[in-house]
Amino acid sequence: MACKWLARTAPAGLVAVAITATAMTLGRNGDEAEPAARVVRDSAAPDPFRAELKRCLGLGAAATGDPACLKTWAENRKRFLSSASEAR
C-alpha cells in the first residue's frame, strides 16, 4: 500500500520542484552576472574585407548571385578553416 502512495505522490512532488525552480530562475533580476564586454576595434583603420562581408550580408539572398560576395565568402572560409601555422 505504501508503494502505491509513493508512486502517486512522487511525480507530483517532482513537478512541484520543477515549477519552484523555474519560478526562482525567472524571478531573478539579473544583477548577479555582468554581460561579457564586447571587443571594440579601432575604427581609425577600417578593414575593407570586413566591410565587404557586411555589404554582402546586407544584400541578403541577392548576394548569392554577386561575384564579389562569392569571392569574399571563399576568402573568409579559407581564413577560417586554415590552421594557425598556414596563416603565418
N, C-alpha and C positions, 0 to 999 in steps of 0.2 A: 504494500500500500504506500509506503514511503517513497518508493521508486517512482510510482505514478505521479505523486505530488511534485517530486523533484523534476521529473521530465516535463511537467506542465509549467512550472514556475521558472525554470532556468532560462528558457528563451525570452520570457517576459523581462527577466532581470537583465539579460544581455541587451535587449532593446532599450531599456531604461538607461543603462550605462552609455550606450551609443548616443542617445539623444542628449544626455547630460554633457558628454564630451563635445558634441557638435555645438551645443549652446555656449559652452565655455570658449570654444575657438572663435565663434562668430562674435562673441561679446568683447573680445579684446579690442583695445583702442589702437594697437599697432605702435605703441610708444617703445616697446622693448627693443626693437631692432631698427637701426637706420638702414635705409636702402644703400646699396653699394654706389659709391661715387662714380659718375661717368667720366671717362677719359676724354679730356678736351684737347684736341690737337691744335697746334699753332696755325691760325688762319692766315698768317702772313705769307706762307708758302703753300698755296693750294695744290693738291695733287690732281693733275689732269686725268689720270687713269680713274681715280675715284669719281671725278666729275662726270666722266663718260659713263661709268656704271650707273650713277644717279640719273643721268639723262635717259639711258635705256630703261631703267626702272619706271620712269615717268611715262614712257611710251606705251607701256602695257603690252597687250597682245601684238600690237603693230611692230614691236621690236624684234619679233621672230623673223620678220622679212627684211630687217635693216642689216646690211652687210657690216657696217661699223659695229653694231651691237654684237653680232655673231663673232666678230674678231675679238672684241673686248672680252666677251664671255669665255672664249677659248683661252685667252691670255690669263684671265682670272682663274680658270680651272688649272692651268699649267702652274701658276704661282702657288695655288692652294695645295695641289697634290704633290708638288716636288718636295723632296726631302731637304733638310737644312743644309746638308753637305753639297747638294746640287745647286742650291741658291747662291752659294758663295763662290 
